Amino acid sequence: MKVDLNTFWTQHTKYFSTSTDGEQYHLPLILGMAERDSSIDGIYQLAYMLATATWETGHFEHLDEQGSEKYLSKYQNTIGNTQTGDAQRYRGRGYVQLTGRANYKNATEKLNLENVNFETSPFLASEPEYAYPIMVRGSLEGWFTGRKLGAYVTADSSKRDYRDARNVINPGELKQENSPGVEHITLWASWFESILKSSVVENDQLPDIPLEYIVDNSTTEENIDSSLQTPTPVQQTPAPVQPPQTQPQIKQKMHYKLLRLR
């Protein structure tokens, strides 16, 4: 599907009121990759994934999970984290916050990319060129929980259960009363659905969205880790049912280097 970015941002502002630096970078990038991706089954699945990524990354301002070593220790001895330091090393990263040694290993095997190993180089999961296929294929193929997005959301809108689709990433939140994650994503998916319906155009009406940036693979795990000093995870205020007048700006340093294509 092809998206008119001018219309997309006009509509995005109507619902989200404002946009972060992260959104201004990552949303066009995701739309550009989705434009070339035939695996996504229509507007509704893309809307749900955009909503999920917006929530999981704090409006695309932190693609690495924030928190102290004590906070991240909750992941130790679970999700394949068996070695000392695994909880910190395999913390949440990317558009869906891939978490745990087992999931990093599984993503490596599933994508099967030459010279890319998320288990040995986990920081790569934060880079958009990998975060995108992890999000899309992982959601569609049921990597994370065994549940596939197509069981909840389809192209023909016969299934459009944005709430229970949380089973794909974090089913535990559905057991919580008034879970912020579930409430935000359900609402935002409906917003992105409306935004995309207004901005998707026929394939021959616009040129392809350019992939304006590539990731500098010289980024090292060390310089990423050194920038993660926030001791407390980002807290988000639940969105009202109606589009808000203001949206909190979450400012956090991006954790990878980017080069503009020439």
Secondary structure, DSSP 8 states (H G I E B T S, - for coil): -EE-HHHHHHHHHHHHSS--HHHHHHHHHHHHHHHT-TTS-HHHHHHHHHHHHHHHTTTTT-SB----HHHHGGGTTSTT--STTHHHHT--BTTTTB-SHHHHHHHHHHH--TT--TTTSGGGGGSHHHHHHHHHHHHHHTTTTS--GGGTB-TTSS-B-TTGGGGGT-GGGGGSTT-HHHHHHHHHHHHHHHHHHHHEE-TTTS------EEE-TT--HHHHHTT----S--------SS--S---------SS-EEE--
